Amino acid sequence: MKRALQSLVRQCVREGSLTLEFPGGDRVSAGDGTGLPLKVRLTDSKAALKLFFHPEMALGELFTDGRLEVSGGSVYDLLDLLGRNLHSLTPPQFGRLRNVLRTTVGRWTRRNSERLARDNVHHHYDIDDRIYELFLDADRQYSCAYFEAPGQSLDAAQLAKKRHIAAKLLVPPGAKILDIGSGWGGLALYLADIDGADVTGLTLSPEQLKVAERRGRERGLSSRVHFRLEDYRALHESFDRIVSVGMFEHVGPKDYDTYFDIVRRSLNDNGVALLHSIGRIDGRSAVNPWFAKYIFPGSYLPSLAEVLPSIERSGLVVTDIEILRLHYADTLAAWRSRFMARRAEAAAVLDERFCRMWEYYLAAAEAGFRYGGLVVFQIQLAKTIDAVPRVRNYMAAEEERLRRREEDMGHSMAAE
């Protein structure tokens, strides 16, 4: 097994510098010697076996458990090196077969019931709330930021994201808006404050609900923003605008038809909807098994080819699609930097093992957006073909209007 793993490392790592050390002290080096001199040490023989047969799951598990140690750089540097060598990562036939089977089996997994959806949300979002304060921006935007210029701060980029989404929604005065998956309430509060809209936010997380309601009271917006602990499938109301940011990843392919049918049913005839979701640009593929088990159970990242048929069947019209490339990679880099700067605080709240897991999560997600075919889709939808202007320059004009509105209000919406 040791020889097989040595051969695999040499085959996969052609660029960079990597040394793999086995429990007995034997080593194998790979790469062209450029870059950081990374060293990975396996602490026990079973770790090597696991890494060879189940690399996608094992890398995260072994690092989290402290059985795989990285020196000469961070675990992100290791994942970045693997990402840069992705063209060389040609797994053995059984590895390809495992990926094919996992993708195929995904078609037959159970539907994402309301109970299961609540359980999955609880797994990730209802951990100790202090953890999210360590690395998110002041507005707690837990989704892809929109970096308008190199070097822009995370808080500014998250404000730009809200502005960009609001511009695509073309919110009319007094609009009634639905936010599916409202999180800690930042976008809903922005739309109510900046546009004077009446916003209903839906979440499945009791912890997020508490924070969102408190923020609404503190901002004096409780009369215009209404947060509810409710599944989108329970909706029986209509809205002028519907927005969903970072929630569609948890819907699951078997419920896409249901999701878009409900969006259509809940949207007024002249309404506009905006879906913001992680997706894939390299075709249908199974979710990384480590992420599915430890971070986002029940999640699925679709290609456009999987989403558009359900939109078409619902009768909704696609009025615009934008692909945000590398914005999420930069967002995750900022989150990781902030988390690592306050890692000791995270360990005091939970424990060291959690910190290793969270570091790996942020690092692996960033590498996925840089090298793994992950992007963010923003899909604008309507019931009629003329619901929005014919040319896209209205978005820039609307963003400028919103920016002036923010300045007139005399404060940064992201900083509250």
C-alpha positions as CSV (number, residue, x, y, z in Angstrom):
1,M,0.0,0.0,0.0
2,K,2.9,2.4,0.8
3,R,4.3,1.9,-2.7
4,A,0.9,2.4,-4.3
5,L,0.4,5.7,-2.4
6,Q,4.0,6.8,-3.3
7,S,3.2,6.2,-6.9
8,L,-0.1,8.1,-6.7
9,V,1.6,11.1,-5.1
10,R,4.3,11.2,-7.8
11,Q,1.7,10.9,-10.5
12,C,-0.6,13.6,-9.2
13,V,1.9,16.3,-8.1
14,R,3.9,17.5,-11.0
15,E,4.1,21.2,-10.1
16,G,5.2,22.6,-6.7
17,S,7.0,20.8,-3.9
18,L,5.4,18.1,-1.7
19,T,6.9,15.5,0.6
20,L,4.7,12.8,2.1
21,E,6.1,11.2,5.3
22,F,4.8,7.8,6.5
23,P,4.5,6.7,10.2
24,G,7.8,4.7,10.0
25,G,9.8,7.7,8.7
26,D,9.8,6.7,5.0
27,R,9.3,9.7,2.6
28,V,8.3,10.3,-0.9
29,S,8.8,13.7,-2.7
30,A,7.0,15.0,-5.7
31,G,6.8,18.0,-7.9
32,D,9.2,20.3,-9.7
33,G,10.6,21.9,-6.5
34,T,8.9,25.2,-7.0
35,G,6.9,27.1,-4.4
36,L,6.5,26.3,-0.7
37,P,8.3,23.1,0.5
38,L,5.2,21.5,1.8
39,K,5.4,18.4,4.0
40,V,2.5,16.1,5.0
41,R,3.1,13.6,7.8
42,L,0.7,10.7,8.4
43,T,0.7,9.7,12.0
44,D,-0.5,6.1,11.7
45,S,-0.5,3.3,9.1
46,K,-4.3,3.2,8.8
47,A,-4.2,6.9,7.8
48,A,-2.2,5.9,4.7
49,L,-4.7,3.2,3.8
50,K,-7.6,5.5,4.2
51,L,-6.0,8.3,2.2
52,F,-5.3,5.9,-0.7
53,F,-8.8,4.4,-1.0
54,H,-10.9,7.4,0.0
55,P,-8.9,10.6,-0.6
56,E,-11.8,13.0,-0.9
57,M,-13.2,11.9,2.5
58,A,-9.9,11.0,4.2
59,L,-8.0,14.3,3.6
60,G,-10.5,16.3,5.6
61,E,-11.1,13.6,8.2
62,L,-7.4,13.0,8.9
63,F,-6.6,16.7,9.1
64,T,-9.6,17.3,11.5
65,D,-8.5,14.4,13.7
66,G,-4.9,15.5,13.7
67,R,-3.7,12.3,12.0
68,L,-2.5,14.3,8.9
69,E,-0.1,17.1,9.8
70,V,0.9,19.9,7.3
71,S,4.1,21.8,7.8
72,G,6.0,24.3,5.5
73,G,2.6,26.0,4.9
74,S,-1.0,25.8,5.7
75,V,-3.6,23.2,4.8
76,Y,-4.9,25.8,2.3
77,D,-1.4,25.8,0.7
78,L,-1.7,22.0,0.4
79,L,-5.1,22.2,-1.2
80,D,-4.0,25.0,-3.5
81,L,-1.1,22.8,-4.7
82,L,-3.5,20.0,-5.4
83,G,-5.8,22.4,-7.2
84,R,-3.0,23.6,-9.4
85,N,-2.2,20.0,-10.3
86,L,-5.8,19.1,-11.0
87,H,-4.9,18.3,-14.6
88,S,-2.6,15.6,-13.3
89,L,-5.1,14.1,-10.9
90,T,-6.1,11.0,-12.8
91,P,-7.3,8.6,-10.1
92,P,-7.2,4.8,-10.6
93,Q,-10.1,3.2,-12.4
94,F,-11.8,2.3,-9.1
95,G,-11.7,5.9,-8.1
96,R,-13.4,7.0,-11.3
97,L,-16.0,4.2,-10.8
98,R,-16.6,5.4,-7.3
99,N,-17.3,9.0,-8.6
100,V,-19.6,7.7,-11.3
101,L,-21.5,5.6,-8.8
102,R,-21.8,8.4,-6.3
103,T,-23.1,10.8,-9.0
104,T,-25.6,8.2,-10.2
105,V,-26.8,7.2,-6.8
106,G,-27.5,10.9,-6.1
107,R,-30.4,10.8,-8.5
108,W,-32.1,8.3,-6.3
109,T,-31.5,9.9,-2.9
110,R,-34.6,10.8,-0.9
111,R,-36.4,14.1,-1.3
112,N,-35.5,17.0,1.0
113,S,-38.5,16.9,3.3
114,E,-39.4,19.7,5.6
115,R,-38.2,17.8,8.6
116,L,-34.9,16.8,6.9
117,A,-34.4,20.4,5.7
118,R,-34.7,21.6,9.3
119,D,-32.3,19.0,10.5
120,N,-29.7,19.9,7.9
121,V,-30.0,23.6,8.7
122,H,-29.7,22.9,12.4
123,H,-26.5,20.9,11.8
124,H,-24.6,24.0,10.3
125,Y,-26.4,27.2,11.4
126,D,-27.3,26.4,15.0
127,I,-23.8,25.9,16.3
128,D,-22.6,28.4,18.9
129,D,-23.5,31.8,17.4
130,R,-20.2,33.4,18.6
131,I,-18.3,31.4,15.9
132,Y,-19.9,33.4,13.1
133,E,-19.0,36.7,14.7
134,L,-15.3,35.7,14.4
135,F,-15.1,35.7,10.6
136,L,-18.2,37.2,8.9
137,D,-18.6,40.9,8.1
138,A,-20.5,43.2,10.4
139,D,-23.8,42.4,8.6
140,R,-23.3,38.7,8.9
141,Q,-23.5,38.0,5.2
142,Y,-22.8,34.3,4.9
143,S,-22.8,34.1,1.1
144,C,-20.6,35.2,-1.8
145,A,-19.6,38.9,-1.7
146,Y,-19.3,41.0,-4.8
147,F,-15.8,42.5,-5.2
148,E,-16.1,45.5,-7.4
149,A,-12.3,46.2,-7.3
150,P,-9.1,44.5,-6.2
151,G,-8.3,45.1,-2.5
152,Q,-11.9,46.0,-1.6
153,S,-12.7,45.1,2.0
154,L,-15.0,42.3,2.9
155,D,-17.6,44.6,4.4
156,A,-17.6,46.8,1.3
157,A,-17.9,43.8,-1.0
158,Q,-20.8,42.4,1.0
159,L,-22.6,45.8,0.8
160,A,-21.9,45.8,-2.9
161,K,-23.5,42.3,-3.1
162,K,-26.7,43.5,-1.5
163,R,-26.7,46.6,-3.7
164,H,-26.2,44.4,-6.8
165,I,-29.0,42.1,-5.9
166,A,-31.4,45.0,-5.1
167,A,-30.5,46.6,-8.4
168,K,-31.6,43.5,-10.3
169,L,-34.8,43.3,-8.3
170,L,-35.8,46.9,-9.4
171,V,-37.8,47.4,-6.2
172,P,-40.8,49.7,-6.7
173,P,-42.0,52.0,-3.8
174,G,-43.8,50.1,-1.1
175,A,-43.0,46.7,-2.7
176,K,-43.8,43.5,-0.8
177,I,-40.7,41.3,-0.9
178,L,-40.1,37.7,0.1
179,D,-36.6,36.6,1.2
180,I,-36.3,32.8,1.1
181,G,-33.5,31.8,3.4
182,S,-33.1,35.1,5.1
183,G,-30.3,34.1,7.5
184,W,-29.4,36.7,10.0
185,G,-31.6,39.2,8.2
186,G,-29.0,41.5,6.5
187,L,-30.5,41.6,3.0
188,A,-34.1,41.9,4.3
189,L,-33.1,44.8,6.5
190,Y,-31.2,46.5,3.7
191,L,-34.2,46.2,1.3
192,A,-36.6,47.6,4.0
193,D,-34.2,50.4,5.0
194,I,-32.9,51.5,1.7
195,D,-36.0,50.9,-0.5
196,G,-38.8,51.2,2.1
197,A,-40.0,47.8,1.2
198,D,-42.2,45.4,3.3
199,V,-40.1,42.3,3.6
200,T,-40.9,38.8,4.8
201,G,-37.9,36.6,5.6
202,L,-38.0,32.9,6.0
203,T,-35.5,30.8,7.8
204,L,-35.3,27.3,9.3
205,S,-32.8,28.2,11.9
206,P,-34.1,29.3,15.4
207,E,-30.7,30.9,16.2
208,Q,-30.7,33.0,13.1
209,L,-34.3,34.0,13.7
210,K,-33.5,35.3,17.1
211,V,-30.7,37.4,15.8
212,A,-32.7,38.7,12.8
213,E,-35.6,39.7,14.9
214,R,-33.3,41.5,17.4
215,R,-31.6,43.4,14.6
216,G,-35.0,44.4,13.2
217,R,-36.0,45.9,16.6
218,E,-32.7,47.6,17.1
219,R,-32.9,49.3,13.6
220,G,-36.6,50.3,14.2
221,L,-37.7,48.2,11.2
222,S,-40.0,45.7,13.0
223,S,-43.0,47.2,11.3
224,R,-41.6,46.6,7.8
225,V,-39.5,43.4,8.3
226,H,-41.2,40.2,9.4
227,F,-39.0,37.1,10.0
228,R,-40.6,33.7,10.3
229,L,-39.4,30.2,11.1
230,E,-41.0,28.6,8.1
231,D,-40.3,26.3,5.1
232,Y,-40.9,27.9,1.7
233,R,-43.2,25.1,0.9
234,A,-45.7,26.4,3.4
235,L,-46.2,29.7,1.6
236,H,-49.7,30.9,0.6
237,E,-49.1,34.5,-0.2
238,S,-48.1,36.7,-3.1
239,F,-45.2,39.1,-3.4
240,D,-44.0,41.8,-5.8
241,R,-40.4,40.6,-5.5
242,I,-38.8,37.3,-4.4
243,V,-35.1,36.9,-3.6
244,S,-33.2,33.9,-2.4
245,V,-29.5,34.0,-1.5
246,G,-27.5,31.0,-0.5
247,M,-30.5,28.8,0.1
248,F,-31.1,27.0,-3.2
249,E,-28.0,24.8,-2.5
250,H,-30.1,23.0,0.1
251,V,-33.2,22.4,-2.0
252,G,-32.0,19.2,-3.8
253,P,-32.7,18.2,-7.4
254,K,-35.8,16.2,-6.6
255,D,-37.5,19.4,-5.3
256,Y,-36.4,21.9,-8.0
257,D,-39.8,21.6,-9.8
258,T,-41.6,22.2,-6.5
259,Y,-39.3,25.2,-5.7
260,F,-39.9,27.0,-8.9
261,D,-43.6,26.2,-9.0
262,I,-43.9,27.9,-5.6
263,V,-41.8,30.9,-6.7
264,R,-44.2,31.3,-9.7
265,R,-47.3,30.9,-7.6
266,S,-46.0,33.4,-5.0
267,L,-44.9,36.0,-7.5
268,N,-47.3,38.7,-8.7
269,D,-47.9,39.0,-12.5
270,N,-45.5,41.9,-13.0
271,G,-43.1,40.6,-10.3
272,V,-39.3,39.9,-10.5
273,A,-37.4,37.2,-8.7
274,L,-33.6,36.8,-8.2
275,L,-32.0,33.4,-7.4
276,H,-28.4,33.6,-6.1
277,S,-26.8,30.1,-5.7
278,I,-23.6,28.2,-5.9
279,G,-23.4,26.1,-9.0
280,R,-21.0,24.1,-11.2
281,I,-19.6,25.0,-14.6
282,D,-18.3,21.5,-15.3
283,G,-21.5,19.5,-15.5
284,R,-23.4,17.5,-12.9
285,S,-21.4,16.0,-10.1
286,A,-21.8,14.7,-6.6
287,V,-21.1,16.9,-3.6
288,N,-17.7,16.3,-2.0
289,P,-18.4,13.5,0.6
290,W,-16.6,15.3,3.4
291,F,-18.6,18.4,3.0
292,A,-21.8,16.4,2.8
293,K,-21.1,14.6,6.0
294,Y,-19.5,17.3,8.2
295,I,-20.5,20.7,6.9
296,F,-23.6,20.9,4.7
297,P,-25.6,17.6,4.9
298,G,-28.2,17.4,2.2
299,S,-26.7,20.0,0.0
300,Y,-26.3,19.8,-3.8
301,L,-24.5,22.2,-6.2
302,P,-26.2,22.1,-9.6
303,S,-25.2,23.0,-13.1
304,L,-27.3,25.4,-15.1
305,A,-28.4,22.4,-17.2
306,E,-30.1,20.9,-14.1
307,V,-31.8,24.1,-13.0
308,L,-33.1,25.6,-16.3
309,P,-35.5,22.7,-17.2
310,S,-37.3,23.1,-13.9
311,I,-37.6,26.9,-14.5
312,E,-39.0,26.3,-17.9
313,R,-41.5,23.7,-16.7
314,S,-42.7,26.2,-14.0
315,G,-43.6,28.8,-16.7
316,L,-41.2,31.4,-15.3
317,V,-39.2,33.4,-17.8
318,V,-35.4,33.7,-17.4
319,T,-34.7,37.4,-17.9
320,D,-31.0,37.5,-17.0
321,I,-28.2,35.2,-15.9
322,E,-24.9,36.3,-14.5
323,I,-22.0,34.1,-13.4
324,L,-19.9,35.4,-10.6
325,R,-16.4,33.9,-11.1
326,L,-13.8,33.9,-8.3
327,H,-15.9,36.3,-6.1
328,Y,-16.6,33.4,-3.7
329,A,-13.0,32.3,-3.7
330,D,-12.0,35.8,-2.5
331,T,-14.9,35.8,0.0
332,L,-13.7,32.6,1.5
333,A,-10.1,33.8,1.6
334,A,-11.2,36.8,3.7
335,W,-13.3,34.5,6.0
336,R,-10.3,32.2,6.4
337,S,-8.0,35.0,7.2
338,R,-10.3,36.5,9.8
339,F,-11.0,33.1,11.3
340,M,-7.4,32.2,11.7
341,A,-6.6,35.6,13.2
342,R,-9.2,34.7,16.0
343,R,-8.6,31.0,16.1
344,A,-7.8,30.9,19.8
345,E,-11.2,32.5,20.5
346,A,-12.9,29.8,18.4
347,A,-11.1,27.1,20.4
348,A,-12.2,28.6,23.6
349,V,-15.8,28.6,22.4
350,L,-15.8,25.0,21.1
351,D,-12.5,23.0,20.8
352,E,-9.3,22.4,18.8
353,R,-10.8,19.7,16.7
354,F,-13.6,22.1,15.6
355,C,-11.0,24.7,14.7
356,R,-9.2,22.2,12.4
357,M,-12.5,21.2,10.8
358,W,-13.5,24.8,10.2
359,E,-10.1,25.7,8.9
360,Y,-10.3,22.8,6.4
361,Y,-13.8,23.7,5.4
362,L,-12.9,27.3,4.6
363,A,-9.7,26.2,2.8
364,A,-11.2,23.4,0.8
365,A,-14.2,25.6,-0.2
366,E,-11.8,28.3,-1.4
367,A,-9.8,25.8,-3.5
368,G,-13.0,24.5,-4.9
369,F,-13.9,28.0,-6.3
370,R,-10.4,28.6,-7.6
371,Y,-9.9,25.2,-9.2
372,G,-12.9,22.9,-8.9
373,G,-15.4,24.4,-11.3
374,L,-17.6,26.1,-8.7
375,V,-19.1,29.5,-9.3
376,V,-22.2,31.5,-8.3
377,F,-25.3,31.8,-10.5
378,Q,-27.5,34.9,-10.3
379,I,-30.7,34.0,-12.2
380,Q,-33.3,36.7,-12.7
381,L,-36.8,35.5,-13.2
382,A,-40.2,36.9,-14.1
383,K,-43.7,35.8,-15.3
384,T,-43.6,38.0,-18.3
385,I,-41.0,38.7,-20.9
386,D,-41.2,42.5,-20.5
387,A,-41.0,42.7,-16.7
388,V,-37.5,44.3,-16.8
389,P,-35.9,46.7,-19.3
390,R,-34.5,45.2,-22.5
391,V,-30.9,46.2,-21.9
392,R,-28.8,45.5,-18.8
393,N,-27.5,49.1,-18.3
394,Y,-30.5,49.6,-16.0
395,M,-28.7,47.6,-13.4
396,A,-25.7,50.0,-13.2
397,A,-28.0,52.9,-13.1
398,E,-30.0,51.4,-10.3
399,E,-26.8,50.5,-8.4
400,E,-25.7,54.1,-8.6
401,R,-29.1,55.3,-7.3
402,L,-28.8,52.9,-4.3
403,R,-25.2,54.0,-3.6
404,R,-26.4,57.7,-3.5
405,R,-29.3,56.6,-1.2
406,E,-26.8,54.9,1.1
407,E,-24.7,58.1,1.2
408,D,-27.8,60.3,1.8
409,M,-28.7,58.1,4.8
410,G,-25.3,59.0,6.2
411,H,-24.1,55.6,7.2
412,S,-22.7,52.3,5.8
413,M,-25.5,49.7,5.6
414,A,-22.9,46.9,6.1
415,A,-21.6,48.3,9.3
416,E,-24.8,48.1,11.3
